[in-house]
Amino acid sequence: MINDKISIMIVDDELIIRESFLQWFKKLGHPVETAASGFEALEKLEKFSSDLLFVDIKMPGMNGIELLGRVKEEYPDTLVIIITAYGSIDTAVEAMKMGATDYLLKPFKPEQLSLVMEKVANQKRLLADYKYVKGRLDRITRFENIIGGSSPMQELFDLIPNVAQTDSSILIIGETGTGKELFAKAIHAKSTRAQRPFVAINCGAVPDSLLESELFGYQKGAFTGAAHPQKGYLEVVSGGTLFLDEIGEISPKMQVDLLRVLEEKKLTRLGDRNLIDVDFRLISATRRDLEKEIAEGRFREDFFYRINVIKLLVPALRHRKDDIPLLVEHFLAKYSQETAKKVDHVRREAMKILKDYNWPGNVRELENAIERAVVLSTSRTLSKEDFSFLSSAPVRPTGFRPLREIEKEYIEFILKDCGWNVTRASKILDVNRVSLHKMIKRYNLKRP
């Protein structure tokens, strides 16, 4: 007899059968639960993680075949043994075709049960081996913490090692929440600068006057409050990679100053005249259409060409929906562990809601949705009710219109969807509260 501990549930409307199984398996040290009907079994499965079910075919309300179908749909890794009488062999065969592992004929002897358990234990080992191999294959869809098996993502995964080996400036373009910083970190990790610093700055979250001192540093007395000399990030990142997120937000003056540093590889701290040598690789990111910004006089063309030597386009989640199950599995594992709650499965109808939703906040919004569902769930399986807040959400605004008009409508849409909760909306939009309040003011958005 195999010593593997297998969690078992006995589903039979006859008390004597349930008690017989219960005593037998408890004596062998297996965790055991019982249920008098199919409905009770499904209810208990939401709390009790069972490796194996013994299911009687003839039960009132929901028979064994119906229960088998539900279990295989909602808990595909759970093994099912059918219990049947001699007169129901055809039904047992039908159950095997539907995915049952084996069947037991009433009345059965203990040695028959032992043989069945030996088979189950072996099958459990095979399943564990399969999961191990699958885990290794899944790593193909993970590149430096970026998850994606779709064609657009695989193309980016193939491109990153090549562009990482150069020192050319890179511009990453993508909507909010698509993971632009993750791509910047992946490029840094694959580059010859990987052992040096990676510094990330969200230009949209820092006022321009403060951004200048943060980047260039300053000498003592350069401005009120400058009590001592301070290195800027352009010096701190020496030898490494500087990531400037939302670079479309910086002023024309800052563009000129950065252009000079990129061309000369030298900078001057605020309040100083001495030139300081700097060596860093610049990766920038934006959600804006910078060529349109240039045409409207809000972005310098010379600076654009300097930062846009290599362009990477990160697809929106709605353009790579095949990756949603992979991402859901990843976030489910992450937040189940963080919350110490065993939530390990998403039902088919719930996954359909996730795949049909338009995800205006992209991967970040999906992550927030899974976190919320796990935190609020009282079951180990997420159902469509856990995502009802998504199914009734309006469709993301689309169409060929001016970018500023679309951005205004998008921000207003997210605010309304969040009930004007600025903290939650800023997380989805990937901006801080200060920047979001600026956007609200810029577009004259009014809370209802």
C-alpha positions in Angstrom: 0.0 0.0 0.0 1.3 3.4 -0.9 2.0 5.7 2.0 1.1 8.9 0.2 -1.4 11.0 2.2 -4.5 11.5 -0.1 -7.3 13.8 0.9 -10.6 11.9 0.3 -14.3 12.7 0.2 -16.9 9.9 0.3 -20.2 10.9 -1.5 -23.0 8.4 -0.8 -26.6 8.7 0.4 -26.2 5.5 2.5 -24.8 6.3 6.0 -23.3 2.8 6.4 -21.2 3.2 3.3 -19.9 6.6 4.4 -19.0 5.4 7.8 -17.3 2.3 6.5 -15.1 4.3 4.2 -14.5 6.9 6.9 -13.2 4.4 9.4 -11.1 2.6 6.8 -9.3 5.6 5.5 -8.9 7.3 8.9 -7.1 4.1 10.1 -4.7 4.6 7.1 -4.1 8.2 8.1 -5.8 9.9 5.1 -7.7 13.2 5.6 -11.4 12.3 5.0 -14.7 14.2 4.5 -18.1 12.8 3.8 -21.2 14.1 1.9 -24.7 12.6 1.7 -25.5 14.1 -1.7 -23.9 15.7 -4.8 -25.1 19.2 -3.7 -23.5 18.7 -0.3 -20.3 17.5 -1.9 -20.0 20.6 -4.1 -20.6 22.8 -1.1 -17.9 21.1 0.9 -15.4 21.1 -2.0 -15.4 24.8 -1.8 -13.7 24.5 1.6 -12.2 21.0 1.6 -9.4 20.5 -1.0 -9.9 16.9 -2.0 -7.5 14.8 -4.1 -10.0 12.0 -4.5 -13.8 11.5 -4.5 -15.6 8.2 -4.1 -19.0 8.8 -5.7 -22.1 6.6 -5.7 -23.9 6.6 -9.0 -27.5 6.4 -7.6 -28.2 9.3 -5.4 -31.4 11.5 -5.1 -31.3 15.0 -6.4 -28.0 14.9 -8.3 -26.7 11.5 -9.4 -23.1 10.4 -9.5 -22.7 11.1 -13.3 -23.9 14.7 -12.9 -21.6 15.2 -9.9 -18.7 13.8 -11.9 -19.3 16.3 -14.7 -19.4 19.2 -12.3 -16.2 18.1 -10.5 -14.3 17.6 -13.7 -15.4 21.1 -14.9 -14.6 22.9 -11.7 -11.8 20.8 -10.2 -10.1 19.1 -13.1 -7.2 17.8 -11.0 -9.5 15.9 -8.6 -9.7 12.2 -9.2 -13.1 10.4 -9.1 -13.9 6.8 -8.3 -17.4 5.6 -9.1 -19.2 3.3 -6.8 -21.8 1.1 -8.6 -23.8 -2.1 -8.4 -23.4 -5.0 -10.8 -26.5 -3.9 -12.7 -24.9 -0.5 -13.6 -21.8 -1.6 -15.4 -22.8 0.4 -18.5 -23.1 3.5 -16.5 -19.7 2.9 -14.9 -18.2 2.6 -18.4 -19.9 5.9 -19.4 -18.4 7.5 -16.2 -14.9 6.3 -17.3 -15.4 8.0 -20.6 -16.3 11.2 -18.8 -13.0 11.2 -16.9 -13.6 8.9 -13.8 -10.3 7.2 -12.7 -11.9 3.9 -11.9 -15.0 2.2 -10.4 -15.8 -0.1 -7.5 -18.5 -2.8 -7.7 -20.7 -3.3 -4.7 -20.1 -5.2 -2.5 -16.4 -4.9 -2.5 -13.6 -6.3 -0.4 -10.8 -4.3 1.4 -8.2 -5.7 -0.9 -10.1 -4.3 -3.9 -10.1 -0.9 -2.2 -6.3 -1.2 -1.6 -5.7 -1.9 -5.3 -7.8 1.1 -6.3 -5.9 3.3 -3.8 -2.6 2.0 -5.3 -3.7 3.1 -8.7 -4.8 6.5 -7.4 -1.4 7.0 -5.7 0.4 6.2 -8.9 -1.9 8.6 -10.8 -1.3 11.3 -8.2 2.5 10.9 -8.8 2.0 11.1 -12.5 0.0 14.3 -12.1 2.7 15.8 -9.9 5.3 14.9 -12.6 3.1 16.5 -15.2 2.7 19.7 -13.1 6.5 19.8 -12.8 7.1 19.5 -16.5 4.3 22.0 -17.2 5.9 24.4 -14.7 9.2 24.1 -16.7 7.3 24.7 -19.9 5.4 27.7 -18.4 8.7 29.4 -17.7 9.0 29.8 -21.5 6.1 32.2 -21.2 7.8 34.1 -18.4 10.7 36.4 -19.3 12.3 38.4 -16.4 8.9 38.4 -14.5 7.0 39.3 -17.6 4.2 36.8 -18.4 3.0 36.2 -21.9 2.7 33.4 -24.4 0.9 35.3 -27.2 2.7 36.1 -30.5 3.1 39.9 -29.7 4.8 39.1 -26.4 7.0 36.3 -27.8 8.2 38.8 -30.4 9.2 41.2 -27.6 10.9 38.4 -25.7 12.9 37.6 -28.7 13.8 41.2 -29.3 14.9 42.2 -25.8 18.2 40.2 -25.6 19.3 41.8 -28.9 18.5 45.4 -27.9 19.9 44.9 -24.4 23.4 44.4 -25.7 23.6 47.9 -27.1 23.8 51.2 -25.3 21.3 52.9 -27.7 18.4 54.8 -26.1 15.1 53.0 -26.1 11.6 54.4 -26.1 8.9 52.0 -24.7 5.4 52.9 -25.9 2.3 51.5 -24.3 -0.9 52.3 -22.4 -1.1 52.7 -18.7 -0.8 49.4 -16.8 0.9 47.4 -19.6 4.1 46.8 -17.7 6.5 49.2 -19.4 8.8 49.4 -16.3 9.0 45.6 -16.3 10.3 45.7 -19.9 12.8 48.3 -18.9 14.0 46.2 -16.0 14.2 43.1 -18.3 16.4 45.0 -20.8 18.7 46.2 -17.9 18.9 42.6 -16.5 20.0 41.3 -19.9 22.5 44.1 -20.6 26.2 44.5 -19.7 25.1 47.0 -17.1 23.1 44.5 -15.2 25.4 44.7 -12.1 25.1 48.5 -11.9 22.1 50.5 -10.7 18.7 50.6 -12.2 16.9 53.9 -11.3 13.3 54.5 -12.2 11.6 58.0 -12.1 8.0 58.8 -13.0 8.3 62.2 -14.6 4.6 62.7 -14.4 4.7 62.4 -10.6 7.4 65.0 -9.9 7.0 68.8 -10.4 9.3 70.0 -13.1 11.3 72.3 -10.7 11.9 69.4 -8.3 12.7 67.0 -11.2 15.6 69.2 -12.2 17.3 69.0 -8.8 16.5 65.3 -8.5 18.1 64.5 -11.9 21.1 66.9 -11.9 21.8 67.3 -8.2 22.8 70.6 -6.6 25.5 72.4 -4.7 25.1 73.9 -1.2 23.2 77.2 -1.4 21.8 76.5 -4.9 18.3 77.3 -3.6 16.6 77.8 -0.3 16.9 74.6 1.7 20.0 73.3 -0.1 22.1 73.0 3.1 24.6 70.5 1.6 25.7 69.2 -1.8 23.6 66.5 -3.3 24.2 64.1 -6.2 21.4 63.8 -8.7 20.1 60.5 -10.2 22.2 61.1 -13.4 25.3 60.6 -11.2 23.9 58.0 -8.9 23.0 55.7 -11.9 26.6 55.9 -13.2 27.3 52.7 -15.2 23.7 51.6 -15.0 20.3 52.3 -16.6 18.0 55.3 -16.1 14.4 54.7 -16.7 12.2 57.8 -17.2 8.6 56.9 -17.2 6.0 59.2 -18.7 8.7 61.3 -20.4 6.0 63.1 -22.4 5.2 65.0 -19.2 8.5 66.9 -18.9 8.9 70.6 -20.0 10.7 71.8 -23.1 13.5 73.2 -20.9 14.0 69.9 -19.3 14.1 68.3 -22.7 16.9 70.7 -23.7 18.9 70.0 -20.6 18.6 66.2 -20.9 19.4 66.4 -24.6 22.7 68.1 -23.8 23.6 65.5 -21.2 22.8 62.6 -23.6 24.9 64.2 -26.4 27.9 65.3 -24.2 27.8 62.7 -21.5 28.4 65.5 -19.0 26.3 67.5 -16.6 26.4 70.5 -14.3 24.8 70.4 -10.9 22.5 73.3 -10.0 24.5 76.2 -8.5 27.8 74.9 -9.9 29.8 75.4 -13.1 32.0 72.3 -13.0 31.3 69.6 -15.6 30.8 66.1 -14.3 31.2 63.0 -16.5 28.2 60.6 -16.5 27.7 57.2 -18.1 24.3 55.7 -18.2 21.9 54.0 -20.6 18.5 55.8 -21.0 15.2 54.0 -21.4 12.1 56.1 -21.6 8.4 55.3 -21.7 5.2 57.1 -22.5 1.6 56.4 -23.1 1.3 59.6 -25.2 1.6 59.9 -29.0 4.9 61.9 -29.0 4.8 62.6 -32.8 1.4 64.3 -32.3 2.8 66.2 -29.4 5.7 67.4 -31.6 3.2 68.5 -34.3 1.3 70.5 -31.7 4.5 72.1 -30.3 4.5 70.4 -26.9 7.5 68.1 -27.5 10.9 68.8 -29.1 11.7 66.9 -32.3 15.4 66.8 -31.6 14.9 65.3 -28.2 12.4 62.8 -29.5 14.9 61.4 -32.1 17.6 61.2 -29.4 15.5 59.1 -27.1 13.8 57.1 -29.8 16.7 55.2 -31.3 15.0 51.9 -30.7 11.2 51.7 -30.2 9.3 49.0 -28.4 5.6 48.8 -28.6 4.0 47.0 -25.6 0.5 45.6 -26.6 -2.6 46.4 -24.5 -4.1 43.4 -22.7 -7.2 43.5 -25.0 -4.8 42.8 -27.9 -3.3 39.7 -26.2 -6.3 38.1 -24.5 -4.8 34.6 -24.9 -2.4 35.6 -22.1 -5.3 36.3 -19.6 -5.4 32.7 -18.2 -1.7 32.7 -17.6 -1.9 36.1 -15.8 -4.9 35.0 -13.8 -3.0 31.8 -12.7 0.0 33.9 -11.7 -2.0 36.5 -9.7 -4.2 33.8 -8.1 -1.1 32.1 -6.7 0.4 35.4 -5.6 -2.6 36.7 -3.7 -3.6 33.3 -2.3 -0.1 33.1 -0.7 -0.2 36.8 0.5 -3.6 36.4 2.0 -3.0 32.8 3.3 -6.3 31.8 1.6 -6.5 28.6 -0.5 -8.1 30.0 -3.6 -6.8 27.9 -6.4 -9.3 27.8 -9.2 -11.4 30.1 -11.5 -14.6 28.6 -12.9 -15.2 28.6 -16.7 -17.9 31.2 -16.7 -15.7 33.5 -14.5 -12.8 33.1 -16.9 -15.1 34.0 -19.8 -16.0 37.3 -18.0 -12.3 38.0 -17.6 -11.5 37.2 -21.2 -14.5 39.2 -22.5 -13.8 42.3 -20.5 -11.9 45.1 -22.3 -9.4 45.9 -19.5 -8.9 49.7 -19.9 -6.4 49.5 -17.0 -4.6 46.6 -18.7 -2.5 44.1 -16.6 -2.5 46.3 -13.5 -6.4 46.4 -13.5 -6.5 42.6 -14.0 -4.1 42.2 -11.0 -6.3 44.5 -8.9 -9.4 42.5 -9.9 -7.9 39.1 -8.9 -6.6 40.6 -5.6 -10.0 41.9 -4.8 -11.7 38.6 -5.7 -9.3 36.6 -3.6 -9.6 38.9 -0.6 -13.4 38.9 -0.6 -13.9 35.2 -1.6 -15.2 32.7 1.0 -14.6 29.8 -1.4 -11.5 28.1 -2.8 -13.0 28.7 -6.3 -13.7 32.0 -7.9 -17.1 32.2 -9.7 -18.7 34.8 -12.0 -20.3 36.5 -9.0 -16.7 37.3 -7.7 -16.3 39.5 -10.8 -19.8 41.0 -11.1 -18.1 44.5 -10.7 -16.5 43.9 -14.1 -19.4 42.4 -16.1 -21.5 45.5 -15.7 -18.6 47.9 -16.4 -19.0 50.1 -19.5 -16.8 49.5 -22.6 -13.6 51.5 -22.8 -13.9 54.5 -25.1 -12.4 53.9 -28.6 -12.3 55.6 -31.9 -10.1 57.8 -34.1 -10.2 61.1 -32.2 -7.6 63.5 -30.7 -5.4 61.8 -28.1 -6.2 64.5 -25.4 -10.0 63.9 -26.0 -9.5 60.1 -25.6 -7.3 60.6 -22.5 -9.9 62.9 -20.9 -12.7 60.4 -21.6 -10.5 57.5 -20.3 -9.7 59.2 -17.1 -13.3 60.2 -16.5 -14.3 56.6 -17.2 -11.9 55.2 -14.7 -12.9 57.7 -12.0 -16.6 56.9 -12.5 -15.9 53.2 -12.5 -14.0 53.7 -9.2 -16.8 55.8 -7.7 -14.4 58.7 -7.8 -12.1 57.0 -5.4 -8.9 58.9 -6.4 -6.6 56.4 -4.6 -8.0 53.4 -6.5 -8.2 55.3 -9.8 -4.5 56.4 -9.5 -3.5 52.8 -9.0 -5.3 51.7 -12.2 -4.0 54.7 -14.2 -0.4 54.2 -12.8 0.0 57.8 -11.6 0.2 59.2 -8.2 -2.6 61.2 -6.5 -1.0 64.5 -7.2 -0.7 63.8 -10.9 -4.3 62.6 -11.1 -5.6 65.7 -9.4 -3.6 67.8 -12.0 -5.3 65.8 -14.8 -8.7 66.3 -13.2 -8.1 70.0 -13.1 -6.6 70.1 -16.6 -9.6 68.5 -18.1 -12.1 70.3 -15.8 -13.6 67.0 -14.7 -16.4 67.4 -12.1 -17.4 64.8 -9.5 -21.1 64.0 -9.8 
